[in-house]
Amino acid sequence: NKLESILPFVNFSNETARREILVSPILLEIVHYCHCQLRIEYPLKVNDWLKDNLDYLLRSQNNLLVIEAKNDDLTRGFTQLSVELIALAEVEENNILYGAVTMGYIWRFGKLDKAEQQITQDINLFRIPDDIKDLGAVLVGILEGVEN
């Protein structure tokens, strides 16, 4: 595929390169397929202490999905994603909020269940380019309300 063919020619030493070459093209394909809204650097302010910009926010009729792009360290990225999901839960009606943290070539998903007051981190990792079809299926499944 096109993405796989350019990987040897791109230096992925910083978050911007990963976001523009690895993350954005995948999200644009998902937007095209699902006809969902995409917000980039979406400002979220619940109060003076709970405010941040979400790297990416995808919103469909069924669900929304926050994506946090990090340069490295999925664990710290998931902690930041968790805080963003908690903040978003204050202003969104959805009972389940979905999120993903990515370093571009690795993705991990999680969800916040407002009723249970619980954040769950998926144990699976999706690697680009090897798992790109599975990653796309999960993204579409969440946005179309198939993934629980």
Backbone as a chain_set.jsonl record, in Angstrom:
{"seq": "NKLESILPFVNFSNETARREILVSPILLEIVHYCHCQLRIEYPLKVNDWLKDNLDYLLRSQNNLLVIEAKNDDLTRGFTQLSVELIALAEVEENNILYGAVTMGYIWRFGKLDKAEQQITQDINLFRIPDDIKDLGAVLVGILEGVEN", "coords": {"N": [[0.835, -1.195, 0.0], [0.246, 2.366, -0.262], [1.04, 3.909, 2.004], [2.794, 2.142, 3.333], [4.818, 1.991, 1.445], [6.104, 4.465, 1.566], [7.239, 4.635, 4.076], [10.052, 3.913, 4.528], [11.327, 6.243, 3.725], [10.814, 8.396, 5.338], [11.605, 10.349, 8.166], [10.819, 9.629, 11.369], [11.242, 10.939, 13.826], [9.98, 12.794, 15.424], [6.912, 14.002, 16.982], [5.241, 15.521, 15.29], [5.882, 14.675, 12.662], [5.015, 12.016, 12.794], [2.284, 12.397, 13.324], [1.411, 13.748, 10.991], [2.132, 12.061, 8.847], [1.509, 9.391, 9.553], [-0.788, 9.265, 11.338], [-2.824, 11.211, 10.574], [-3.506, 10.528, 7.77], [-4.772, 8.024, 8.144], [-6.951, 8.709, 9.775], [-8.303, 10.457, 8.065], [-9.149, 8.683, 6.083], [-10.966, 7.191, 7.594], [-12.854, 9.171, 8.227], [-13.791, 9.701, 5.651], [-14.962, 7.211, 5.062], [-16.874, 6.809, 7.154], [-18.274, 9.175, 7.272], [-18.04, 10.998, 9.402], [-17.512, 13.644, 11.806], [-14.471, 15.448, 12.069], [-12.306, 16.881, 14.323], [-9.469, 18.816, 14.869], [-6.928, 19.493, 17.188], [-8.827, 20.236, 19.131], [-10.379, 22.452, 21.279], [-11.01, 21.975, 24.685], [-12.751, 22.893, 27.447], [-13.677, 22.578, 30.635], [-13.599, 23.718, 33.141], [-11.58, 26.178, 34.904], [-9.498, 24.597, 35.793], [-9.682, 22.239, 34.462], [-8.912, 21.833, 31.479], [-7.912, 21.567, 28.068], [-6.375, 20.86, 24.885], [-7.707, 18.622, 22.637], [-6.011, 16.292, 20.697], [-7.138, 14.969, 18.448], [-10.563, 14.729, 17.631], [-13.097, 12.642, 16.868], [-16.379, 12.483, 15.732], [-19.384, 10.816, 15.483], [-22.806, 9.934, 14.624], [-23.363, 7.989, 16.459], [-21.236, 7.629, 18.344], [-18.337, 9.059, 20.007], [-14.844, 9.688, 19.614], [-11.766, 10.142, 21.053], [-8.497, 10.97, 20.169], [-5.246, 10.746, 21.146], [-2.16, 11.836, 20.306], [1.164, 10.909, 20.719], [4.692, 11.488, 21.2], [6.355, 9.59, 22.331], [6.149, 6.947, 24.806], [3.559, 5.33, 25.655], [2.218, 4.824, 28.044], [2.231, 7.209, 29.618], [0.867, 8.711, 27.753], [-1.612, 7.404, 27.759], [-2.492, 8.011, 30.299], [-2.844, 10.796, 30.04], [-4.835, 10.756, 28.062], [-6.887, 9.539, 29.543], [-7.494, 11.527, 31.44], [-8.457, 13.457, 29.671], [-10.739, 12.131, 28.671], [-12.261, 11.964, 31.021], [-12.695, 14.695, 31.494], [-14.137, 15.335, 29.17], [-16.388, 13.801, 29.616], [-17.778, 15.33, 31.388], [-19.115, 17.184, 29.862], [-20.391, 15.882, 27.821], [-23.128, 13.812, 26.717], [-23.048, 11.101, 26.179], [-22.861, 7.79, 27.496], [-20.75, 6.048, 27.279], [-17.471, 6.754, 26.48], [-14.976, 6.83, 24.058], [-11.483, 6.302, 23.437], [-8.163, 6.681, 22.09], [-4.683, 6.175, 22.185], [-1.78, 7.055, 20.481], [1.406, 6.507, 18.988], [1.777, 6.877, 16.443], [2.874, 4.718, 14.892], [2.078, 2.744, 16.59], [-0.906, 1.838, 18.224], [-3.237, 2.134, 20.92], [-6.261, 1.369, 22.543], [-8.949, 2.639, 24.62], [-11.652, 3.016, 26.99], [-14.153, 5.011, 28.59], [-16.5, 4.409, 30.981], [-19.197, 5.986, 32.04], [-21.328, 5.395, 33.809], [-20.352, 3.262, 35.341], [-18.169, 4.506, 36.306], [-15.534, 4.034, 35.387], [-12.437, 3.489, 33.769], [-11.235, 1.692, 31.079], [-8.491, 0.02, 29.75], [-7.519, -1.265, 26.711], [-5.89, -4.363, 26.102], [-4.728, -5.004, 23.743], [-2.448, -4.085, 21.158], [-2.142, -2.151, 18.231], [-0.302, -2.241, 15.34], [1.322, -0.25, 12.929], [2.657, -0.693, 9.725], [1.456, -3.222, 9.782], [-0.989, -3.992, 11.138], [-2.974, -2.427, 10.02], [-5.464, -2.807, 8.725], [-7.006, -4.092, 10.697], [-6.923, -2.084, 12.645], [-8.325, -0.044, 11.302], [-10.829, -1.315, 11.175], [-11.542, -1.406, 13.894], [-11.659, 1.349, 14.52], [-13.748, 2.181, 12.776], [-15.759, 0.488, 13.749], [-16.145, 1.479, 16.372], [-17.051, 4.115, 15.823], [-19.335, 3.613, 14.332], [-20.888, 2.416, 16.17], [-20.654, -0.28, 16.69], [-18.619, -1.44, 18.161], [-18.189, -2.284, 21.526]], "CA": [[0.0, 0.0, 0.0], [0.965, 3.638, -0.409], [1.662, 4.268, 3.276], [3.922, 1.238, 3.569], [5.895, 2.264, 0.489], [6.841, 5.69, 1.903], [7.826, 4.55, 5.417], [11.518, 3.964, 4.582], [11.842, 7.542, 3.294], [10.397, 9.452, 6.261], [12.198, 10.341, 9.497], [9.73, 9.739, 12.342], [11.857, 11.236, 15.12], [9.187, 13.719, 16.235], [5.463, 13.794, 16.996], [4.62, 16.15, 14.121], [6.052, 13.776, 11.512], [4.133, 10.858, 12.986], [0.887, 12.829, 13.181], [1.084, 14.123, 9.618], [2.35, 10.98, 7.886], [0.9, 8.136, 9.982], [-2.095, 9.37, 11.99], [-3.804, 11.959, 9.777], [-4.062, 9.795, 6.623], [-5.688, 6.984, 8.625], [-8.181, 9.358, 10.23], [-9.02, 10.976, 6.891], [-9.831, 7.533, 5.474], [-12.104, 6.861, 8.457], [-13.848, 10.235, 8.006], [-14.355, 9.447, 4.318], [-15.782, 6.003, 5.117], [-17.965, 6.923, 8.135], [-18.909, 10.497, 7.196], [-18.076, 11.568, 10.741], [-16.819, 14.922, 11.95], [-13.109, 15.399, 12.6], [-11.784, 18.126, 14.88], [-8.041, 18.716, 15.164], [-6.595, 20.45, 18.252], [-10.143, 20.662, 19.607], [-10.262, 22.995, 22.637], [-11.971, 21.465, 25.658], [-12.624, 23.591, 28.72], [-14.76, 22.292, 31.563], [-13.435, 24.815, 34.098], [-10.22, 26.722, 34.843], [-8.513, 23.559, 36.109], [-9.878, 21.105, 33.56], [-8.939, 22.337, 30.111], [-6.84, 21.022, 27.246], [-6.72, 20.661, 23.485], [-7.687, 17.23, 22.207], [-5.298, 16.209, 19.421], [-8.162, 14.665, 17.444], [-11.874, 14.305, 18.113], [-13.975, 12.137, 15.816], [-17.743, 12.404, 16.25], [-20.403, 10.284, 14.58], [-24.124, 9.965, 15.264], [-23.418, 6.988, 17.521], [-20.182, 7.714, 19.352], [-17.21, 9.945, 19.746], [-13.553, 9.045, 19.836], [-10.653, 11.061, 21.267], [-7.21, 10.362, 19.852], [-4.108, 11.483, 21.695], [-0.915, 11.458, 19.619], [2.331, 11.151, 21.56], [5.993, 11.221, 20.588], [6.782, 8.31, 22.899], [5.554, 6.617, 26.095], [2.121, 5.058, 25.619], [1.657, 4.858, 29.396], [1.935, 8.622, 29.916], [-0.167, 9.119, 26.809], [-2.907, 6.88, 28.189], [-2.881, 8.812, 31.46], [-3.371, 12.053, 29.506], [-6.101, 10.423, 27.412], [-7.869, 9.289, 30.601], [-7.898, 12.84, 31.961], [-9.274, 14.087, 28.632], [-12.042, 11.458, 28.645], [-12.982, 12.394, 32.223], [-13.136, 16.072, 31.243], [-15.161, 15.287, 28.129], [-17.584, 13.207, 30.216], [-18.499, 16.399, 32.083], [-19.892, 18.005, 28.925], [-21.025, 15.015, 26.825], [-24.198, 12.976, 27.247], [-22.769, 9.679, 25.953], [-22.473, 7.034, 28.68], [-19.446, 5.455, 26.984], [-16.593, 7.592, 25.667], [-13.855, 6.029, 23.567], [-10.254, 7.021, 23.165], [-6.989, 5.931, 21.649], [-3.404, 6.87, 22.243], [-0.938, 6.527, 19.417], [2.703, 7.088, 18.666], [1.798, 6.841, 14.989], [3.055, 3.345, 14.417], [1.443, 1.869, 17.58], [-2.164, 2.372, 18.74], [-3.9, 1.422, 22.02], [-7.591, 1.919, 22.784], [-9.536, 2.591, 25.945], [-12.985, 3.617, 27.053], [-14.654, 5.479, 29.876], [-17.901, 4.084, 31.242], [-19.619, 6.966, 33.043], [-22.183, 4.765, 34.814], [-19.49, 2.464, 36.213], [-17.05, 5.367, 36.702], [-14.373, 3.181, 35.168], [-11.702, 3.575, 32.507], [-10.664, 0.401, 30.712], [-7.455, 0.081, 28.719], [-7.437, -2.497, 25.934], [-4.553, -4.961, 26.168], [-4.212, -5.155, 22.381], [-1.769, -2.999, 20.454], [-2.239, -2.219, 16.776], [0.947, -1.735, 14.766], [1.261, 0.221, 11.545], [1.554, -0.953, 8.801], [0.983, -4.613, 9.829], [-2.363, -4.153, 11.624], [-3.757, -1.265, 9.577], [-6.855, -3.197, 8.438], [-7.662, -4.306, 11.989], [-7.072, -0.76, 13.244], [-9.443, 0.599, 10.613], [-12.074, -1.977, 11.58], [-11.863, -0.968, 15.255], [-12.078, 2.757, 14.44], [-15.081, 2.208, 12.157], [-16.681, -0.159, 14.677], [-16.466, 2.422, 17.446], [-17.826, 5.249, 15.319], [-20.64, 3.146, 13.859], [-21.627, 1.863, 17.297], [-20.543, -1.737, 16.708], [-17.674, -1.795, 19.225], [-18.687, -1.954, 22.859]], "C": [[0.875, 1.252, 0.0], [1.714, 4.026, 0.865], [2.912, 3.428, 3.524], [5.106, 1.565, 2.66], [6.703, 3.515, 0.831], [7.572, 5.609, 3.237], [9.35, 4.601, 5.437], [12.111, 5.35, 4.29], [11.542, 8.683, 4.263], [11.087, 9.255, 7.606], [11.085, 10.604, 10.513], [10.236, 10.083, 13.737], [11.057, 12.222, 15.966], [7.692, 13.483, 16.037], [4.788, 14.375, 15.761], [4.723, 15.255, 12.893], [5.115, 12.583, 11.621], [2.671, 11.234, 12.79], [0.532, 13.064, 11.721], [1.189, 12.97, 8.634], [1.601, 9.708, 8.268], [-0.533, 8.283, 10.492], [-3.127, 10.033, 11.085], [-4.346, 11.194, 8.573], [-5.047, 8.694, 7.03], [-7.014, 7.612, 9.028], [-8.983, 9.924, 9.064], [-9.747, 9.86, 6.148], [-11.073, 7.155, 6.277], [-13.215, 7.894, 8.283], [-14.551, 10.017, 6.673], [-15.33, 8.267, 4.362], [-17.029, 6.193, 5.985], [-18.774, 8.211, 8.026], [-19.084, 11.103, 8.587], [-17.308, 12.889, 10.752], [-15.432, 14.693, 12.541], [-12.727, 16.79, 13.078], [-10.322, 17.885, 15.249], [-7.678, 19.835, 16.132], [-7.88, 21.085, 18.795], [-10.031, 21.173, 21.044], [-11.386, 22.476, 23.536], [-11.724, 22.194, 26.97], [-13.867, 23.308, 29.549], [-14.786, 23.371, 32.643], [-11.981, 25.28, 34.017], [-9.14, 25.669, 35.103], [-8.555, 22.399, 35.117], [-10.054, 21.627, 32.14], [-7.722, 21.806, 29.364], [-7.301, 21.073, 25.796], [-6.634, 19.178, 23.188], [-6.985, 17.184, 20.859], [-6.283, 15.976, 18.281], [-9.444, 14.266, 18.157], [-12.701, 13.904, 16.901], [-15.358, 11.967, 16.422], [-18.668, 11.889, 15.152], [-21.754, 10.411, 15.274], [-24.164, 9.051, 16.48], [-22.44, 7.231, 18.666], [-19.213, 8.839, 19.046], [-15.943, 9.25, 20.195], [-12.481, 10.122, 19.932], [-9.365, 10.323, 20.925], [-6.104, 11.291, 20.317], [-2.845, 10.964, 21.022], [0.27, 11.859, 20.485], [3.605, 10.839, 20.795], [6.541, 9.874, 21.053], [5.98, 8.066, 24.174], [4.028, 6.508, 26.048], [1.482, 5.162, 27.0], [1.302, 6.285, 29.798], [0.833, 9.134, 29.006], [-1.539, 8.635, 27.228], [-3.406, 7.62, 29.426], [-3.481, 10.139, 31.001], [-4.718, 11.823, 28.834], [-7.195, 10.212, 28.453], [-8.393, 10.595, 31.185], [-8.802, 13.546, 30.953], [-10.657, 13.447, 28.549], [-12.887, 11.854, 29.85], [-13.516, 13.811, 32.038], [-14.273, 16.092, 30.229], [-16.473, 14.73, 28.673], [-18.42, 14.247, 30.954], [-19.429, 17.173, 31.153], [-20.616, 17.185, 27.856], [-22.075, 14.13, 27.479], [-23.915, 11.485, 27.112], [-22.345, 9.004, 27.254], [-21.094, 6.396, 28.516], [-18.677, 6.413, 26.082], [-15.36, 6.773, 25.311], [-12.64, 6.907, 23.316], [-9.176, 6.081, 22.671], [-5.772, 6.811, 21.858], [-2.513, 6.216, 21.195], [0.396, 7.257, 19.368], [2.871, 7.084, 17.154], [1.877, 5.436, 14.47], [2.523, 2.309, 15.41], [0.2, 2.58, 18.108], [-2.662, 1.499, 19.888], [-5.207, 2.147, 22.331], [-7.991, 1.81, 24.243], [-10.932, 3.171, 25.892], [-13.308, 4.006, 28.484], [-16.128, 5.128, 29.946], [-18.357, 4.998, 32.375], [-20.432, 6.32, 34.158], [-21.353, 3.973, 35.825], [-18.344, 3.286, 36.808], [-15.731, 4.604, 36.583], [-13.766, 3.436, 33.793], [-11.036, 2.226, 32.274], [-9.663, 0.612, 29.591], [-7.402, -1.269, 28.029], [-6.017, -3.049, 26.013], [-3.913, -5.077, 24.789], [-3.513, -3.89, 21.899], [-1.954, -3.221, 18.961], [-1.005, -1.539, 16.204], [0.748, -1.375, 13.298], [2.599, -0.098, 10.893], [0.906, -2.332, 8.953], [-0.499, -4.76, 10.173], [-3.303, -3.064, 11.122], [-5.213, -1.627, 9.273], [-7.63, -3.431, 9.727], [-7.896, -2.98, 12.708], [-8.253, -0.027, 12.619], [-10.774, 0.007, 11.025], [-12.498, -1.549, 12.981], [-12.359, 0.479, 15.241], [-13.488, 2.873, 13.867], [-16.11, 1.603, 13.107], [-17.098, 0.755, 15.815], [-17.399, 3.507, 16.932], [-19.204, 4.839, 14.809], [-21.437, 2.452, 14.961], [-21.589, 0.354, 17.388], [-19.686, -2.189, 17.878], [-18.261, -1.391, 20.565], [-17.55, -1.862, 23.79]], "O": [[2.082, 1.19, 0.233], [2.878, 4.423, 0.812], [3.964, 3.959, 3.884], [6.261, 1.43, 3.065], [7.864, 3.624, 0.435], [8.443, 6.436, 3.506], [9.91, 5.279, 6.298], [13.282, 5.592, 4.582], [11.969, 9.815, 4.035], [11.15, 8.14, 8.124], [10.481, 11.677, 10.515], [9.713, 9.572, 14.727], [11.418, 12.468, 17.118], [7.264, 12.857, 15.067], [3.85, 13.774, 15.237], [3.746, 15.095, 12.161], [4.491, 12.189, 10.636], [1.908, 10.493, 12.17], [-0.525, 12.633, 11.26], [0.415, 12.904, 7.679], [1.101, 9.009, 7.386], [-1.403, 7.499, 10.113], [-4.197, 9.47, 10.854], [-5.558, 11.205, 8.361], [-6.039, 8.461, 6.34], [-8.078, 7.11, 8.669], [-10.213, 9.874, 9.077], [-10.847, 10.072, 5.637], [-12.113, 6.835, 5.701], [-14.389, 7.533, 8.199], [-15.773, 10.136, 6.584], [-16.403, 8.326, 3.763], [-18.121, 5.783, 5.594], [-19.844, 8.324, 8.624], [-20.139, 11.651, 8.909], [-16.559, 13.201, 9.826], [-15.252, 13.84, 13.411], [-12.815, 17.76, 12.326], [-9.984, 16.874, 15.865], [-8.066, 20.986, 15.932], [-7.993, 22.306, 18.9], [-9.636, 20.422, 21.936], [-12.563, 22.538, 23.178], [-10.633, 22.126, 27.537], [-14.968, 23.743, 29.21], [-15.848, 23.873, 33.013], [-11.233, 24.824, 33.152], [-7.997, 25.835, 34.68], [-7.576, 21.67, 34.958], [-11.169, 21.834, 31.663], [-6.65, 21.62, 29.939], [-8.478, 21.302, 25.517], [-5.612, 18.544, 23.453], [-7.325, 17.957, 19.963], [-6.268, 16.689, 17.278], [-9.414, 13.554, 19.16], [-12.972, 14.72, 16.02], [-15.504, 11.381, 17.494], [-18.729, 12.44, 14.052], [-21.838, 10.936, 16.384], [-24.912, 9.304, 17.425], [-22.792, 7.054, 19.832], [-19.259, 9.472, 17.991], [-15.963, 8.352, 21.037], [-12.306, 10.919, 19.011], [-9.167, 9.183, 21.345], [-6.038, 12.459, 19.933], [-2.501, 9.789, 21.154], [0.369, 13.003, 20.93], [3.606, 10.033, 19.864], [7.115, 9.119, 20.269], [5.197, 8.928, 24.572], [3.309, 7.458, 26.358], [0.319, 5.55, 27.111], [0.193, 6.541, 30.266], [-0.031, 9.9, 29.433], [-2.526, 9.355, 27.079], [-4.608, 7.831, 29.582], [-4.516, 10.562, 31.517], [-5.644, 12.613, 29.017], [-8.323, 10.667, 28.257], [-9.595, 10.748, 31.398], [-9.797, 14.163, 31.333], [-11.65, 14.154, 28.372], [-14.094, 12.058, 29.721], [-14.662, 14.094, 32.386], [-15.264, 16.797, 30.42], [-17.549, 15.14, 28.239], [-19.626, 14.071, 31.128], [-20.418, 17.753, 31.602], [-21.378, 17.743, 27.066], [-21.941, 13.743, 28.64], [-24.482, 10.683, 27.854], [-21.568, 9.566, 28.026], [-20.36, 6.225, 29.49], [-19.181, 6.832, 25.04], [-14.776, 6.106, 26.165], [-12.759, 8.097, 23.023], [-9.264, 4.862, 22.815], [-5.834, 8.033, 21.721], [-2.495, 4.995, 21.042], [0.494, 8.447, 19.664], [3.977, 7.267, 16.645], [1.029, 5.009, 13.686], [2.516, 1.116, 15.105], [0.239, 3.775, 18.404], [-2.531, 0.276, 19.846], [-5.255, 3.376, 22.375], [-7.449, 1.003, 24.999], [-11.347, 3.742, 24.883], [-12.811, 3.417, 29.444], [-16.91, 5.507, 29.073], [-17.96, 4.818, 33.526], [-20.251, 6.657, 35.328], [-21.625, 4.012, 37.025], [-17.636, 2.821, 37.702], [-14.935, 4.534, 37.52], [-14.473, 3.579, 32.796], [-10.363, 1.689, 33.153], [-9.947, 1.295, 28.607], [-7.256, -2.301, 28.684], [-5.05, -2.287, 25.993], [-2.697, -5.23, 24.677], [-3.938, -2.774, 22.196], [-1.925, -4.358, 18.488], [-0.701, -0.396, 16.545], [0.099, -2.096, 12.54], [3.628, 0.218, 11.491], [-0.109, -2.593, 8.307], [-1.194, -5.572, 9.562], [-4.333, -2.807, 11.747], [-6.109, -0.826, 9.541], [-8.784, -3.017, 9.842], [-8.949, -2.776, 13.312], [-9.082, 0.543, 13.327], [-11.749, 0.737, 11.207], [-13.686, -1.35, 13.233], [-13.363, 0.798, 15.877], [-14.326, 3.586, 14.418], [-17.208, 2.139, 13.257], [-18.272, 0.8, 16.182], [-18.429, 3.783, 17.547], [-20.141, 5.636, 14.851], [-22.537, 1.957, 14.715], [-22.407, -0.242, 18.089], [-19.983, -3.199, 18.517], [-18.772, -0.281, 20.718], [-17.744, -1.592, 24.975]]}, "num_chains": 1, "name": "protein.A"}
